[in-house]
Amino acid sequence: MSVTYFDRMLTHAVYFERYKTHEIDQLIKVIDAANTSCKELIAKTNGAATKARYAEIMRAITKIKDEAIEVIDGQLKLDLGELVKSELESTASMLKNVGVDLELVMPAPEKVYAAATFMPFAGSVTFEKMLNDLGDGVYDTWDMAVRTGYLTGQTAREINRAVLGSLKGLLPGTMQKIRNALERNTRTMLSHYAEQARNALYRANEDLFLGYRRLETLDGRTCLECGIQDGKVYKTLDEAPSLPAHYNCRGLYLPLIRGIDNYEGERASKDGPVPAKTTWEEWLKSQPESLQKDILGPSRYQLFKNGAPLGGFVPDGRKLSLEQWRAIEGNTAFIPKIEKPNLTETEITSRGSKILARSRENKTGIFEELRKEREFGSAAAHSFVKGSSLEAKAMIKAAQEFYPREWVNESITRSIDSPIKAKKTTRAYFRNGKIPEISVSASPTSALHEMGHRFESRIPDIVRLEKEFFDRRTGGQKSIKLRQLTGNRGYRPDEVTKPDKFLNPYIGKHYTGDKYFEILSMGVERLAGAKYNQGVDDDFDSFIIGLLAGV
């Protein structure tokens, strides 16, 4: 836009937001006055002691509600008609001051108002529906409170407090939800009428324009879906997405006028003037990391920081989760929904038993058979804390290949927000703290073992099924200290087990709160070592195979 038109439109938008606030205040006063009348009515009748009293109160409230909606209806029709007329006149005035001679055709305000009233805003809401919903909301809120008061014997004071929050003023109560909805609907509806007025003027003079540029506010309140649209140009308004795009949307379209430099000068931002060509995405790149994280969220922020375009999150104006984006582009870390979240331990073990039998019959490795059931491993790597052990990171990467891809990708996705600290120590461990830690040891299968605990922390069904299996196998058995059972003083005094007939008593180790077990971790180590062919504890092996195949 030229400097004059661009600046005037931005200034106009600022004042328009203030007008919205004024209009909302006027309408809220009407609702508050109606609520005050309802409060006084209930106080005067001292609540709804009888069914007849309840019916009497609600008839009176219906009348108060209808009168309030009638006032709001009349006020909005008057104000919206004036808004359309004003918006047409002010937009025409600004266009006539761009530095070139423009002969404008002016649409009839009455027709623009009628069309805007008929058209829905924010999805499927119309002017009439908004009023009906408002009236119903006011009535239903009081009806529920009075009905509850009648049934439970509440006093008038208690009924009023439930709705209004306090008899001393209109403080938050259940009615606050209605007031908030009125504010949101009014703000969005005003934007709708103003946008329809401007667009009607543009359409009536479309031969003067090259196209239409989407303009969003350069601040942290602009949502991601709208921010990515900032700066986009559409040849016609019919091609452009409708505005307002959502409740409280502040976006608008500016025409690109023939014969002038439409990108000359500057545009406003929350930090001061920036070049007129600056888009919201370019502005966001210049903002502090704290604001970027606040707007995008930690995961999207990390991808954005690494060069991912915002358009990858919001194709066609629709927001995508990280998982959806990765799925669309064939990236790593897509997490399908678990098909059967309520599988029982018995079902899991039965499925594993069939796969184990097939492996023996076909004389194939168990992981070869498991990969016929689902994909395993991932080419992607976890995110690690700076300074993590290179050897530990490599061992963790290798261990991924023995676990289902869905599990691995869930863990990788989580590590974007919470990077893992990978270490190498004498005794391996997993710690699920604010900064997750995976420590490996000299044992080549230690990463395989500790990754099992990582998956326990990320996938609740694993622990649920482990507990079912543990309870079935060790029911009625007493716990015993591992150092006492094994004679190994390397175990801490608080490490206990129910040994059952497990090949290794460590399999029966259990933790306070049943948050972790050693069943999966020990089992995968066993499968990776091909010890399932020994046939010593097929029940245990089948359960582990079933976990890997079915969760």
QUIVEN-V674560 format. One record per run of one state. SS is the DSSP state (h for helix, s for strand, l for the rest). FROM is the first residue (numbers start at 0). LEN is the number of residues. If there is no record, write none. Layout:
ss/from/len
SS/FROM/LEN
SS/FROM/LEN
//
This chain:
ss/from/len
l/0/2
h/2/43
l/45/5
h/50/45
l/95/13
h/108/10
l/118/2
s/120/1
l/121/3
s/124/1
l/125/1
h/126/26
l/152/3
h/155/9
l/164/10
h/174/30
l/204/1
h/205/3
s/208/7
l/215/8
h/223/4
l/227/5
s/232/2
l/234/17
s/251/6
l/257/8
s/265/2
l/267/6
s/273/2
l/275/4
h/279/6
l/285/3
h/288/8
l/296/1
h/297/8
l/305/4
h/309/3
l/312/2
h/314/3
l/317/4
h/321/8
l/329/15
h/344/18
l/362/3
h/365/8
l/373/2
s/375/1
l/376/7
s/383/1
l/384/5
h/389/13
l/402/1
s/403/1
h/404/13
l/417/2
s/419/5
l/424/4
s/428/3
l/431/5
s/436/4
l/440/5
h/445/13
l/458/1
h/459/15
l/474/5
s/479/2
h/481/5
l/486/9
s/495/2
l/497/7
h/504/4
s/508/2
l/510/1
h/511/3
l/514/2
s/516/1
l/517/1
h/518/10
l/528/2
h/530/4
l/534/3
h/537/13
l/550/1
//
